[in-house]
């Protein structure tokens, strides 16, 4: 195991242990039922997903592709259910989504050329069915689903493969996204007074956004030891701010989709969070925004 993996695992273990201690202190009046409290349930989910994320980063190209493929398949299933996408469109969407990560890993040029070809392919179901009632609507939601989930998730591969020190940067981004979520949730619960977007996400507050920024900076600092020394100082300073901004953006974007269809959670299988989309909504925007910052200023 590389020194990066060992040090990263040690730091994440320390962070998780510290977080558990803080949860125990916060829930000291409810210790008997602490394992059923929302903070502990969320902590347990983080404790399981953190090593999976780390393994995908450190396992090389095809471990990363496998990780993105799983997120893509589960995410697309949840999305298709939310928008009530008919089966023919789901088939096309799943096929396109599954192809995205492997193509991105094998050829960046081909991956960049996928959207117009896939859009043309996606017109086959409405044309064959002569669907003049919902054809355009379902085609539009299928196209959005591809752009929103597999296309944005593929930036995980792009950062790993095409950015110097990509693995270390992904570890820092992952920690930053996780800590931003914790910071937003904690500060929002304790001090949230001013709603940010009450029609989209009633529980999101401007005070929580401050916690989001503080958490993003803390998470990035936790893994900053691994960031290449050659990284532009402007990028090093900008990335955690970009993560905080993109995390809020991603969360509000998913809320917009869910509110459109009257859905509270994308799913129910991920304890403390809901569905997978409820957990990766921030990451979906963080990845391309971070990649753009790295490419422009890196």
C-alpha positions in Angstrom: 0.0 0.0 0.0 1.3 3.4 -0.9 2.3 6.1 1.6 -0.5 8.3 0.3 -3.1 5.6 0.9 -1.8 4.9 4.5 -1.6 8.5 5.5 -5.0 9.3 4.0 -6.6 6.3 5.8 -5.0 7.4 9.1 -6.3 10.9 8.7 -9.8 9.8 7.8 -9.9 7.4 10.7 -8.8 10.2 13.0 -11.5 12.5 11.6 -14.2 9.8 11.8 -13.2 9.1 15.4 -13.2 12.7 16.4 -16.6 13.2 14.7 -18.0 10.2 16.7 -16.7 11.7 19.9 -18.4 15.0 19.1 -21.6 13.2 18.2 -21.5 11.4 21.6 -21.0 14.7 23.3 -23.9 16.3 21.4 -26.2 13.3 22.1 -25.0 12.8 25.7 -28.6 13.0 26.9 -29.7 10.4 24.4 -26.8 7.9 24.6 -29.1 4.9 24.9 -30.7 5.6 21.6 -27.8 7.3 20.0 -27.4 4.7 17.3 -30.9 5.7 16.0 -30.2 9.4 16.0 -29.8 11.1 12.7 -26.2 12.3 13.4 -25.0 8.8 14.2 -26.8 7.3 11.2 -25.1 9.8 8.9 -21.7 9.2 10.6 -22.2 5.4 10.0 -22.9 6.0 6.4 -19.8 8.2 6.0 -17.7 5.5 7.8 -18.8 3.0 5.2 -18.6 5.2 2.1 -15.2 6.9 2.9 -13.1 3.7 2.3 -15.1 2.9 -0.8 -14.3 6.3 -2.2 -10.7 6.0 -1.2 -10.4 2.6 -2.8 -11.8 3.9 -6.0 -9.3 6.7 -6.1 -6.2 4.6 -5.1 -7.2 1.5 -7.1 -6.3 2.9 -10.4 -8.2 3.5 -13.7 -10.5 0.5 -13.7 -11.3 0.7 -10.0 -12.4 4.3 -10.6 -14.4 3.3 -13.7 -16.2 0.6 -11.7 -16.9 3.1 -8.9 -18.4 5.6 -11.4 -20.4 2.8 -13.1 -22.1 1.8 -9.9 -22.9 5.4 -9.0 -24.2 5.9 -12.6 -26.5 2.9 -12.7 -28.0 3.5 -9.2 -28.3 7.2 -9.8 -29.9 6.8 -13.2 -32.4 4.3 -11.8 -33.4 6.9 -9.1 -33.6 9.7 -11.6 -35.7 7.7 -14.1 -38.1 6.9 -11.3 -38.4 10.5 -10.2 -39.2 11.8 -13.7 -41.4 8.8 -14.6 -39.3 8.0 -17.7 -40.9 5.3 -19.8 -39.0 2.0 -20.4 -37.8 2.7 -24.0 -36.2 5.9 -22.9 -34.7 4.3 -19.8 -33.0 1.6 -22.0 -31.3 4.3 -24.1 -30.4 6.3 -21.1 -28.9 3.3 -19.2 -26.9 2.2 -22.3 -25.5 5.7 -22.8 -24.8 6.2 -19.1 -22.9 2.9 -18.8 -20.8 3.7 -21.8 -19.7 7.1 -20.5 -17.0 6.2 -17.9 -15.2 3.5 -19.9 -15.1 5.8 -23.0 -13.7 8.7 -20.8 -11.0 6.3 -19.5 -10.0 5.1 -23.0 -10.3 8.2 -25.1 -11.0 11.7 -24.0 -11.6 12.8 -27.7 -14.3 10.1 -28.3 -15.9 10.9 -24.9 -16.2 14.6 -25.8 -17.9 13.6 -29.1 -20.5 11.4 -27.4 -23.3 13.9 -26.6 -24.5 14.7 -30.2 -24.4 11.0 -31.3 -26.3 9.9 -28.2 -28.8 12.7 -28.6 -29.5 11.5 -32.1 -29.8 7.9 -30.8 -32.2 9.0 -28.1 -34.7 10.3 -30.7 -35.3 6.8 -32.0 -38.0 5.9 -29.3 -40.2 8.9 -29.9 -39.9 8.6 -33.7 -40.7 4.9 -33.7 -43.6 5.3 -31.3 -44.8 8.5 -33.1 -45.3 9.9 -29.6 -46.7 13.3 -30.2 -48.0 13.6 -26.6 -45.0 13.0 -24.4 -42.2 12.3 -26.9 -40.4 15.6 -26.7 -40.9 15.7 -22.9 -39.4 12.3 -22.3 -36.6 12.9 -24.8 -35.7 16.1 -22.9 -35.7 14.3 -19.5 -33.6 11.5 -20.9 -31.0 13.9 -22.3 -31.0 15.8 -19.0 -30.4 12.5 -17.1 -27.4 11.7 -19.2 -25.9 15.2 -18.9 -26.7 15.4 -15.2 -25.4 12.0 -13.9 -23.0 9.9 -16.1 -21.6 12.9 -18.0 -20.7 14.8 -14.8 -19.6 11.7 -12.9 -17.1 11.0 -15.7 -15.1 14.1 -14.5 -13.9 11.8 -11.6 -12.0 9.8 -14.3 -10.8 13.0 -16.0 -9.3 14.4 -12.8 -7.7 11.1 -12.0 -6.3 10.6 -15.5 -5.6 14.0 -16.8 -4.6 16.2 -13.8 -1.2 16.0 -12.2 -1.6 14.5 -8.7 -5.2 13.6 -9.6 -5.5 10.9 -7.0 -4.4 13.2 -4.2 -6.7 16.0 -5.4 -9.7 13.6 -5.6 -9.0 12.5 -2.0 -9.0 16.2 -0.9 -12.1 16.9 -2.9 -13.9 13.9 -1.3 -13.0 15.0 2.2 -14.0 18.6 1.4 -17.4 17.6 0.1 -18.0 15.3 3.1 -17.0 18.0 5.6 -19.0 20.7 3.8 -22.1 18.5 4.2 -21.4 18.0 7.9 -20.7 21.7 8.4 -23.9 22.8 6.6 -26.0 20.3 8.5 -24.6 21.1 11.9 -24.5 24.9 11.7 -27.9 24.9 10.0 -29.4 22.9 12.8 -27.8 25.0 15.6 -28.0 28.5 14.1 -30.1 28.4 10.9 -32.5 31.4 10.8 -32.5 32.8 7.3 -33.8 30.6 4.5 -31.7 30.5 1.4 -34.2 29.0 -1.0 -37.4 28.1 0.8 -39.3 26.9 -2.2 -36.5 24.5 -3.2 -35.0 23.4 0.1 -36.8 24.7 3.1 -34.1 23.5 5.6 -31.2 25.2 3.8 -30.2 28.5 5.4 -27.5 31.1 4.8 -26.0 30.2 8.2 -25.7 26.6 7.0 -23.9 28.0 3.9 -21.3 29.5 6.3 -20.9 26.0 7.9 -20.7 24.6 4.4 -17.7 26.8 3.6 -16.0 26.2 6.9 -16.4 22.4 6.5 -15.2 22.5 2.9 -12.0 24.3 4.0 -11.5 22.0 6.9 -11.9 18.8 4.8 -9.5 20.1 2.2 -7.0 21.1 4.8 -7.2 17.5 6.3 -5.9 16.1 3.0 -3.8 19.0 1.9 -0.6 17.1 2.8 -1.1 15.1 -0.4 -1.6 18.0 -2.8 1.4 18.3 -5.1 3.7 21.1 -4.2 3.7 22.2 -7.9 0.0 23.0 -7.8 -0.7 26.7 -8.4 -1.3 28.5 -5.1 -4.3 30.2 -6.6 -5.9 26.8 -7.2 -5.0 25.5 -3.8 -6.8 28.5 -2.2 -9.7 28.4 -4.7 -10.6 24.8 -4.7 -12.3 24.6 -1.2 -14.3 27.7 -2.0 -15.3 26.2 -5.3 -16.3 23.0 -3.5 -18.5 24.9 -1.0 -20.2 26.8 -3.8 -20.6 23.8 -6.1 -22.0 21.7 -3.2 -24.8 24.1 -2.5 -25.4 24.4 -6.2 -25.6 20.7 -6.6 -27.9 20.3 -3.7 -30.3 22.9 -4.9 -30.3 21.5 -8.4 -31.4 18.1 -7.2 -34.0 19.8 -5.0 -35.3 21.6 -8.1 -35.8 18.2 -9.9 -37.4 16.6 -6.9 -39.8 19.5 -6.2 -40.9 19.5 -9.8 -42.2 15.9 -9.3 -43.2 16.2 -5.7 -40.6 13.8 -4.4 -38.9 14.3 -1.0 -36.0 11.8 -1.3 -34.5 10.1 -4.4 -34.6 6.8 -2.5 -34.6 5.3 1.0 -31.8 2.7 1.0 -29.0 5.0 2.2 -29.4 5.5 6.0 -29.5 9.2 7.0 -29.5 10.6 3.5 -32.3 8.9 1.5 -31.2 7.8 -2.0 -27.9 7.8 -3.7 -28.7 11.0 -5.6 -29.3 12.7 -2.3 -25.7 11.8 -1.3 -23.9 12.6 -4.6 -25.8 15.6 -5.7 -23.0 17.9 -4.5 -20.3 15.7 -6.0 -22.0 15.9 -9.4 -21.3 19.6 -9.6 -18.1 19.7 -7.6 -16.3 17.4 -10.0 -16.7 19.4 -13.3 -16.2 22.8 -11.4 -13.0 21.5 -9.8 -11.7 20.1 -13.1 -12.3 23.5 -14.7 -10.5 25.3 -12.0 -7.6 22.9 -12.3 -7.4 23.1 -16.0 -7.6 26.9 -16.2 -5.2 27.8 -13.3 -3.5 24.5 -12.6 
